[in-house]
Every structure is written in C-alpha cells, then in structure tokens.
Amino acid sequence: MRILLGPSGSPAPGTDLDEQALEQLYAVPADRTWLRVNFVSSLDGAVTGADGRSGSINTPADHRVFALLRRLADVVVVGAGTVRAEGYPALRDEDPGAPVLAVVSNRGVLPETVAAMTSPRGSAILVTRSGADAKALDDARRVLGEENVVLAGDDEVDLVQARKALADRGLRQMLSEGGPGLFGSMLAAGVVDEVDLTWAPTIVGGDHDRIVKAGDLDVSLRPMTLVEEDGTLIGRWEVVPGAPGDRA
C-alpha cells in the first residue's frame, strides 16, 4: 500500500506503508471523542454488489484498513438493518479483543445474530428510543442486561444523546459501518468527525444504495489521507466543524 496524500510530517507520496505507518496515518485525537464512518463503494457509487452485501465489492486493501479501523475503535456503531443484511455477529463472540458492538434501532428490536451471542454482557449495546416497542425492549434487556439498552430520544433515536451516552461509558473512539440511512441521520445530526471511503476498482451497475441515504445535506469535508493498492483507492476526510451536533 502506498501513500498518495497525507498530513504534514507523513511519508512522501509514493512511499510504501508498513502497518505501523498506516496506523499512524489513521490516528485520531487522543484528547477527545471521535466518530468516524467507514464505507466501501464501487466506482459507480454502489455500496453493495449484486448480492446486496458490501462484502462482494471488498478488496484485500479495503480489508486491511477495515481491520485497522476496528482495532483502533472502542465501539462499532451499526444500524439494525445493516446488522441483519450483513449478518453481523456480536463482535466479541469471534474475537474477545474486538470493540463493543452498538446496534442502533428505532424499533428497539435486537437482530437475531446479536440476540444469539454467547459473549459476556457488555459486549453489545442496543441504542434505541424510549418510544420503542415495549416487548422488544424487554427482550433486549433480558439478553444484554438493563444497563446495555440505551434510550436516546422518544420518537426517533437522538444521535447526539446516543453519542454522549457511549462516550460516558468510556467508548470514546467510535467507528460506524453504516448503513446509508444511519450515516445520513448522523450527518444531519452533526455527530460525524470523519468519513473514510474505499473505492473498489469495479463497476456493478444495477440499482444500489449510495453511501448516504438522506434528504438534502450540506456538509463540507477536507481531505486528510489518500492511499492506493492494486487499484483500490482509500481516503480519509475530516468533517469541517460547524454542523449542529456536539462533537466535543
């Protein structure tokens, strides 16, 4: 993997990056909470392949950065629909050193792959709203424990409150892996600090979601890093401060 663009003090463009150098490029401020969102996309803007899953457009380079971002995260925040579509497990069932999985659901229904987890309580969190289905909330509390069902908002999940609730648990380095609807809501709420995007060198055609599913937005970003390997381009962009959410 070689660097094409980086911040001041980073290796010169064209330099091959070992794991330590790549990790330094993806380091985040240590003195504050940070939420970054990671997506992979085809060159024509699709977030999934023909099978409806992002895995079918992943590349080895994307997997490398994907794994790095998870290693750097305290918590992985994912919408319930994406958990179901991608078949997410409770991450610590597969790796005890993995970050906590936080599932965001307006309905309050815990996806089956997470409900079936065998890892200790505290390995997964449900983020939902006080107006969610009462039975679904009771079921989630039985599986996860009362303290791991976070209520943020009433009519819909309040993502500013949700971010603060996770940070208050010490989960300060946050990674969201979508999906597009949750990403759109996060951008509208102003809680995103960084966008990470992989362009896979493929065109899939068809009718697929883009990385953002939302109404009109006006969010400015500035480039931080761009790397390349075997035709895969991977970049970091920082959200320009000034959106309505509290990202302290």
TORKOL-4160 file (C-alpha; in steps of 0.2 Angstrom, whole numbers, padded with zeros to 4 digits, m for minus):
248
<pt num="1" X="0000" Y="0000" Z="0000"/>
<pt num="2" X="0007" Y="0017" Z="m0005"/>
<pt num="3" X="0003" Y="0034" Z="0001"/>
<pt num="4" X="m0003" Y="0047" Z="m0012"/>
<pt num="5" X="m0008" Y="0061" Z="0001"/>
<pt num="6" X="m0005" Y="0064" Z="0019"/>
<pt num="7" X="m0004" Y="0077" Z="0033"/>
<pt num="8" X="0012" Y="0087" Z="0037"/>
<pt num="9" X="0025" Y="0075" Z="0043"/>
<pt num="10" X="0018" Y="0059" Z="0034"/>
<pt num="11" X="0029" Y="0049" Z="0022"/>
<pt num="12" X="0032" Y="0056" Z="0005"/>
<pt num="13" X="0019" Y="0052" Z="m0009"/>
<pt num="14" X="0023" Y="0035" Z="m0017"/>
<pt num="15" X="0031" Y="0028" Z="m0001"/>
<pt num="16" X="0026" Y="0010" Z="0003"/>
<pt num="17" X="0017" Y="0009" Z="0020"/>
<pt num="18" X="0020" Y="m0004" Z="0033"/>
<pt num="19" X="0007" Y="m0007" Z="0047"/>
<pt num="20" X="0014" Y="0005" Z="0059"/>
<pt num="21" X="0015" Y="0019" Z="0046"/>
<pt num="22" X="m0003" Y="0015" Z="0041"/>
<pt num="23" X="m0009" Y="0016" Z="0059"/>
<pt num="24" X="0000" Y="0032" Z="0062"/>
<pt num="25" X="m0010" Y="0039" Z="0046"/>
<pt num="26" X="m0026" Y="0034" Z="0054"/>
<pt num="27" X="m0023" Y="0040" Z="0072"/>
<pt num="28" X="m0036" Y="0051" Z="0079"/>
<pt num="29" X="m0035" Y="0065" Z="0093"/>
<pt num="30" X="m0032" Y="0057" Z="0110"/>
<pt num="31" X="m0040" Y="0071" Z="0120"/>
<pt num="32" X="m0057" Y="0070" Z="0113"/>
<pt num="33" X="m0071" Y="0059" Z="0107"/>
<pt num="34" X="m0070" Y="0054" Z="0089"/>
<pt num="35" X="m0083" Y="0046" Z="0077"/>
<pt num="36" X="m0078" Y="0041" Z="0060"/>
<pt num="37" X="m0089" Y="0032" Z="0047"/>
<pt num="38" X="m0082" Y="0019" Z="0035"/>
<pt num="39" X="m0089" Y="0013" Z="0019"/>
<pt num="40" X="m0083" Y="0004" Z="0003"/>
<pt num="41" X="m0091" Y="0009" Z="m0014"/>
<pt num="42" X="m0089" Y="0004" Z="m0032"/>
<pt num="43" X="m0083" Y="0016" Z="m0044"/>
<pt num="44" X="m0101" Y="0019" Z="m0050"/>
<pt num="45" X="m0106" Y="0023" Z="m0032"/>
<pt num="46" X="m0114" Y="0007" Z="m0026"/>
<pt num="47" X="m0112" Y="0001" Z="m0008"/>
<pt num="48" X="m0115" Y="m0017" Z="m0012"/>
<pt num="49" X="m0113" Y="m0029" Z="m0026"/>
<pt num="50" X="m0126" Y="m0040" Z="m0035"/>
<pt num="51" X="m0129" Y="m0050" Z="m0019"/>
<pt num="52" X="m0134" Y="m0035" Z="m0009"/>
<pt num="53" X="m0119" Y="m0036" Z="0003"/>
<pt num="54" X="m0104" Y="m0024" Z="0004"/>
<pt num="55" X="m0093" Y="m0040" Z="0006"/>
<pt num="56" X="m0094" Y="m0043" Z="m0013"/>
<pt num="57" X="m0085" Y="m0027" Z="m0018"/>
<pt num="58" X="m0072" Y="m0028" Z="m0004"/>
<pt num="59" X="m0054" Y="m0029" Z="m0009"/>
<pt num="60" X="m0038" Y="m0035" Z="0001"/>
<pt num="61" X="m0033" Y="m0017" Z="0003"/>
<pt num="62" X="m0050" Y="m0012" Z="0010"/>
<pt num="63" X="m0050" Y="m0027" Z="0022"/>
<pt num="64" X="m0033" Y="m0021" Z="0028"/>
<pt num="65" X="m0039" Y="m0004" Z="0033"/>
<pt num="66" X="m0056" Y="m0011" Z="0039"/>
<pt num="67" X="m0047" Y="m0022" Z="0051"/>
<pt num="68" X="m0036" Y="m0007" Z="0057"/>
<pt num="69" X="m0051" Y="0004" Z="0060"/>
<pt num="70" X="m0059" Y="m0009" Z="0071"/>
<pt num="71" X="m0043" Y="m0012" Z="0081"/>
<pt num="72" X="m0042" Y="0007" Z="0084"/>
<pt num="73" X="m0061" Y="0008" Z="0089"/>
<pt num="74" X="m0068" Y="0006" Z="0106"/>
<pt num="75" X="m0086" Y="0003" Z="0099"/>
<pt num="76" X="m0093" Y="m0001" Z="0082"/>
<pt num="77" X="m0110" Y="0008" Z="0079"/>
<pt num="78" X="m0121" Y="0000" Z="0066"/>
<pt num="79" X="m0139" Y="0001" Z="0061"/>
<pt num="80" X="m0150" Y="m0014" Z="0064"/>
<pt num="81" X="m0155" Y="m0016" Z="0046"/>
<pt num="82" X="m0136" Y="m0017" Z="0041"/>
<pt num="83" X="m0133" Y="m0029" Z="0055"/>
<pt num="84" X="m0147" Y="m0040" Z="0048"/>
<pt num="85" X="m0142" Y="m0038" Z="0029"/>
<pt num="86" X="m0123" Y="m0041" Z="0033"/>
<pt num="87" X="m0126" Y="m0055" Z="0046"/>
<pt num="88" X="m0116" Y="m0046" Z="0059"/>
<pt num="89" X="m0112" Y="m0056" Z="0075"/>
<pt num="90" X="m0109" Y="m0049" Z="0092"/>
<pt num="91" X="m0091" Y="m0045" Z="0088"/>
<pt num="92" X="m0083" Y="m0051" Z="0104"/>
<pt num="93" X="m0090" Y="m0069" Z="0101"/>
<pt num="94" X="m0077" Y="m0070" Z="0087"/>
<pt num="95" X="m0063" Y="m0060" Z="0095"/>
<pt num="96" X="m0063" Y="m0056" Z="0114"/>
<pt num="97" X="m0052" Y="m0041" Z="0110"/>
<pt num="98" X="m0064" Y="m0034" Z="0097"/>
<pt num="99" X="m0073" Y="m0017" Z="0101"/>
<pt num="100" X="m0091" Y="m0017" Z="0108"/>
<pt num="101" X="m0105" Y="m0018" Z="0095"/>
<pt num="102" X="m0118" Y="m0004" Z="0097"/>
<pt num="103" X="m0134" Y="m0008" Z="0087"/>
<pt num="104" X="m0145" Y="0007" Z="0083"/>
<pt num="105" X="m0163" Y="0003" Z="0081"/>
<pt num="106" X="m0178" Y="0014" Z="0081"/>
<pt num="107" X="m0190" Y="m0001" Z="0083"/>
<pt num="108" X="m0179" Y="m0007" Z="0098"/>
<pt num="109" X="m0178" Y="m0025" Z="0090"/>
<pt num="110" X="m0162" Y="m0034" Z="0093"/>
<pt num="111" X="m0156" Y="m0043" Z="0077"/>
<pt num="112" X="m0155" Y="m0062" Z="0079"/>
<pt num="113" X="m0137" Y="m0063" Z="0076"/>
<pt num="114" X="m0134" Y="m0052" Z="0091"/>
<pt num="115" X="m0148" Y="m0059" Z="0102"/>
<pt num="116" X="m0139" Y="m0076" Z="0099"/>
<pt num="117" X="m0122" Y="m0070" Z="0106"/>
<pt num="118" X="m0113" Y="m0080" Z="0119"/>
<pt num="119" X="m0100" Y="m0067" Z="0124"/>
<pt num="120" X="m0102" Y="m0058" Z="0141"/>
<pt num="121" X="m0114" Y="m0045" Z="0144"/>
<pt num="122" X="m0107" Y="m0028" Z="0140"/>
<pt num="123" X="m0100" Y="m0035" Z="0123"/>
<pt num="124" X="m0115" Y="m0027" Z="0114"/>
<pt num="125" X="m0127" Y="m0012" Z="0116"/>
<pt num="126" X="m0144" Y="m0008" Z="0109"/>
<pt num="127" X="m0146" Y="0010" Z="0106"/>
<pt num="128" X="m0164" Y="0014" Z="0104"/>
<pt num="129" X="m0178" Y="0026" Z="0109"/>
<pt num="130" X="m0190" Y="0027" Z="0124"/>
<pt num="131" X="m0205" Y="0025" Z="0112"/>
<pt num="132" X="m0199" Y="0009" Z="0105"/>
<pt num="133" X="m0209" Y="m0007" Z="0106"/>
<pt num="134" X="m0210" Y="m0012" Z="0125"/>
<pt num="135" X="m0209" Y="m0031" Z="0122"/>
<pt num="136" X="m0194" Y="m0028" Z="0111"/>
<pt num="137" X="m0186" Y="m0018" Z="0124"/>
<pt num="138" X="m0189" Y="m0031" Z="0137"/>
<pt num="139" X="m0182" Y="m0045" Z="0126"/>
<pt num="140" X="m0166" Y="m0034" Z="0123"/>
<pt num="141" X="m0164" Y="m0031" Z="0142"/>
<pt num="142" X="m0165" Y="m0050" Z="0145"/>
<pt num="143" X="m0151" Y="m0053" Z="0133"/>
<pt num="144" X="m0140" Y="m0038" Z="0135"/>
<pt num="145" X="m0144" Y="m0033" Z="0153"/>
<pt num="146" X="m0154" Y="m0017" Z="0158"/>
<pt num="147" X="m0138" Y="m0006" Z="0158"/>
<pt num="148" X="m0134" Y="m0011" Z="0140"/>
<pt num="149" X="m0150" Y="m0005" Z="0132"/>
<pt num="150" X="m0148" Y="0014" Z="0129"/>
<pt num="151" X="m0163" Y="0025" Z="0127"/>
<pt num="152" X="m0159" Y="0041" Z="0117"/>
<pt num="153" X="m0174" Y="0051" Z="0111"/>
<pt num="154" X="m0193" Y="0047" Z="0111"/>
<pt num="155" X="m0200" Y="0047" Z="0093"/>
<pt num="156" X="m0183" Y="0043" Z="0085"/>
<pt num="157" X="m0166" Y="0039" Z="0091"/>
<pt num="158" X="m0157" Y="0055" Z="0096"/>
<pt num="159" X="m0140" Y="0053" Z="0089"/>
<pt num="160" X="m0132" Y="0067" Z="0099"/>
<pt num="161" X="m0138" Y="0059" Z="0115"/>
<pt num="162" X="m0133" Y="0042" Z="0109"/>
<pt num="163" X="m0115" Y="0048" Z="0105"/>
<pt num="164" X="m0114" Y="0056" Z="0123"/>
<pt num="165" X="m0121" Y="0040" Z="0131"/>
<pt num="166" X="m0107" Y="0029" Z="0123"/>
<pt num="167" X="m0093" Y="0042" Z="0127"/>
<pt num="168" X="m0099" Y="0042" Z="0145"/>
<pt num="169" X="m0096" Y="0023" Z="0146"/>
<pt num="170" X="m0078" Y="0026" Z="0140"/>
<pt num="171" X="m0081" Y="0022" Z="0122"/>
<pt num="172" X="m0073" Y="0037" Z="0115"/>
<pt num="173" X="m0066" Y="0031" Z="0099"/>
<pt num="174" X="m0081" Y="0027" Z="0088"/>
<pt num="175" X="m0082" Y="0018" Z="0072"/>
<pt num="176" X="m0098" Y="0017" Z="0062"/>
<pt num="177" X="m0100" Y="0005" Z="0047"/>
<pt num="178" X="m0117" Y="0011" Z="0041"/>
<pt num="179" X="m0129" Y="0008" Z="0034"/>
<pt num="180" X="m0133" Y="0023" Z="0022"/>
<pt num="181" X="m0148" Y="0028" Z="0032"/>
<pt num="182" X="m0139" Y="0029" Z="0049"/>
<pt num="183" X="m0125" Y="0038" Z="0040"/>
<pt num="184" X="m0137" Y="0051" Z="0033"/>
<pt num="185" X="m0145" Y="0054" Z="0050"/>
<pt num="186" X="m0128" Y="0055" Z="0058"/>
<pt num="187" X="m0123" Y="0069" Z="0046"/>
<pt num="188" X="m0139" Y="0078" Z="0048"/>
<pt num="189" X="m0137" Y="0077" Z="0067"/>
<pt num="190" X="m0119" Y="0084" Z="0066"/>
<pt num="191" X="m0111" Y="0070" Z="0075"/>
<pt num="192" X="m0098" Y="0064" Z="0062"/>
<pt num="193" X="m0080" Y="0069" Z="0064"/>
<pt num="194" X="m0073" Y="0059" Z="0049"/>
<pt num="195" X="m0078" Y="0050" Z="0034"/>
<pt num="196" X="m0067" Y="0035" Z="0027"/>
<pt num="197" X="m0071" Y="0029" Z="0010"/>
<pt num="198" X="m0064" Y="0015" Z="m0001"/>
<pt num="199" X="m0066" Y="0015" Z="m0020"/>
<pt num="200" X="m0066" Y="m0003" Z="m0026"/>
<pt num="201" X="m0060" Y="m0004" Z="m0044"/>
<pt num="202" X="m0076" Y="m0011" Z="m0050"/>
<pt num="203" X="m0092" Y="m0006" Z="m0059"/>
<pt num="204" X="m0108" Y="m0015" Z="m0054"/>
<pt num="205" X="m0122" Y="m0006" Z="m0062"/>
<pt num="206" X="m0140" Y="m0010" Z="m0056"/>
<pt num="207" X="m0150" Y="m0001" Z="m0043"/>
<pt num="208" X="m0140" Y="0000" Z="m0027"/>
<pt num="209" X="m0139" Y="0012" Z="m0012"/>
<pt num="210" X="m0126" Y="0026" Z="m0011"/>
<pt num="211" X="m0116" Y="0028" Z="0005"/>
<pt num="212" X="m0128" Y="0041" Z="0011"/>
<pt num="213" X="m0147" Y="0039" Z="0011"/>
<pt num="214" X="m0155" Y="0056" Z="0017"/>
<pt num="215" X="m0163" Y="0072" Z="0012"/>
<pt num="216" X="m0154" Y="0087" Z="0006"/>
<pt num="217" X="m0137" Y="0089" Z="0016"/>
<pt num="218" X="m0124" Y="0102" Z="0015"/>
<pt num="219" X="m0109" Y="0095" Z="0024"/>
<pt num="220" X="m0091" Y="0101" Z="0020"/>
<pt num="221" X="m0076" Y="0090" Z="0022"/>
<pt num="222" X="m0057" Y="0092" Z="0019"/>
<pt num="223" X="m0046" Y="0078" Z="0013"/>
<pt num="224" X="m0033" Y="0071" Z="0026"/>
<pt num="225" X="m0026" Y="0055" Z="0018"/>
<pt num="226" X="m0027" Y="0045" Z="0002"/>
<pt num="227" X="m0018" Y="0028" Z="m0001"/>
<pt num="228" X="m0018" Y="0015" Z="m0015"/>
<pt num="229" X="m0015" Y="m0003" Z="m0018"/>
<pt num="230" X="m0019" Y="m0013" Z="m0033"/>
<pt num="231" X="m0031" Y="m0001" Z="m0040"/>
<pt num="232" X="m0041" Y="0002" Z="m0024"/>
<pt num="233" X="m0041" Y="0020" Z="m0018"/>
<pt num="234" X="m0044" Y="0023" Z="0001"/>
<pt num="235" X="m0046" Y="0040" Z="0009"/>
<pt num="236" X="m0050" Y="0050" Z="0025"/>
<pt num="237" X="m0059" Y="0066" Z="0026"/>
<pt num="238" X="m0062" Y="0077" Z="0041"/>
<pt num="239" X="m0079" Y="0085" Z="0043"/>
<pt num="240" X="m0077" Y="0104" Z="0044"/>
<pt num="241" X="m0083" Y="0110" Z="0061"/>
<pt num="242" X="m0100" Y="0120" Z="0061"/>
<pt num="243" X="m0113" Y="0106" Z="0060"/>
<pt num="244" X="m0127" Y="0107" Z="0073"/>
<pt num="245" X="m0121" Y="0092" Z="0084"/>
<pt num="246" X="m0110" Y="0092" Z="0099"/>
<pt num="247" X="m0094" Y="0083" Z="0094"/>
<pt num="248" X="m0083" Y="0088" Z="0109"/>
